[in-house]
């Protein structure tokens, strides 16, 4: 009876240890998945910010070019 009880206790202890190791594996996989998602979100945000900067730069360049043209026209009118 004692031997059976001891064998049962040891087998249940081993079962808990194996289950704990699998749980740690799953947590590591989840952490890796979360990091991957964060990386993708960061990449998308960077891409979005880059497009906004490009749009603002283009707008500024066009305004500057327009101002230069107006200035050139005024100078041309004064010289004629």
C-alpha positions as CSV (number, residue, x, y, z in Angstrom):
1,X,0.0,0.0,0.0
2,X,2.8,2.4,0.9
3,X,4.7,1.7,-2.3
4,X,1.6,2.3,-4.4
5,X,0.9,5.5,-2.7
6,X,4.6,6.7,-3.1
7,X,4.5,5.7,-6.8
8,X,1.3,7.6,-7.3
9,X,2.7,10.7,-5.6
10,X,5.9,10.6,-7.6
11,X,4.1,10.2,-10.9
12,X,1.8,13.1,-10.1
13,X,4.8,15.3,-9.2
14,X,6.4,14.4,-12.5
15,X,3.2,15.3,-14.3
16,X,3.1,18.7,-12.7
17,X,6.7,19.3,-13.6
18,X,6.1,18.4,-17.3
19,X,3.0,20.6,-17.4
20,X,5.0,23.5,-15.9
21,X,7.6,23.2,-18.6
22,X,5.0,23.2,-21.4
23,X,3.4,26.3,-19.8
24,X,6.7,28.1,-19.9
25,X,7.1,27.1,-23.6
26,X,3.7,28.6,-24.4
27,X,4.6,31.8,-22.6
28,X,7.8,32.1,-24.6
29,X,5.9,31.6,-27.8
30,X,3.4,34.2,-26.8
31,X,6.1,36.7,-25.9
32,X,7.7,36.2,-29.3
33,X,4.4,36.7,-31.0
34,X,3.8,39.9,-29.1
35,X,7.3,41.2,-30.0
36,X,6.6,40.5,-33.7
37,X,3.2,42.3,-33.5
38,X,4.9,45.3,-31.9
39,X,7.6,45.4,-34.6
40,X,5.0,45.4,-37.3
41,X,3.0,48.2,-35.7
42,X,6.2,50.2,-35.3
43,X,7.0,49.7,-39.0
44,X,3.6,50.8,-40.1
45,X,3.8,53.9,-37.9
46,X,7.2,54.8,-39.3
47,X,5.9,54.4,-42.8
48,X,2.9,56.6,-42.1
49,X,5.1,59.3,-40.5
50,X,7.5,59.1,-43.5
51,X,4.6,59.7,-45.9
52,X,3.4,62.7,-43.9
53,X,6.9,64.2,-43.9
54,X,7.2,63.7,-47.7
55,X,3.8,65.4,-48.2
56,X,4.7,68.3,-46.0
57,X,8.1,68.7,-47.7
58,X,6.5,68.7,-51.2
59,X,3.9,71.3,-50.1
60,X,6.7,73.5,-48.7
61,X,8.8,73.2,-51.8
62,X,5.8,74.1,-54.0
63,X,5.0,77.1,-51.9
64,X,8.6,78.3,-52.1
65,X,8.7,77.8,-55.9
66,X,5.5,79.8,-56.2
67,X,6.9,82.6,-54.1
68,X,10.1,82.6,-56.3
69,X,8.0,82.9,-59.4
70,X,6.0,85.8,-58.0
71,X,9.3,87.6,-57.0
72,X,10.8,87.0,-60.5
73,X,7.7,88.4,-62.1
74,X,7.9,91.6,-60.0
75,X,11.6,92.0,-60.8
76,X,10.8,91.5,-64.5
77,X,8.0,94.2,-64.3
78,X,10.3,96.7,-62.6
79,X,13.1,96.2,-65.2
80,X,10.9,96.8,-68.2
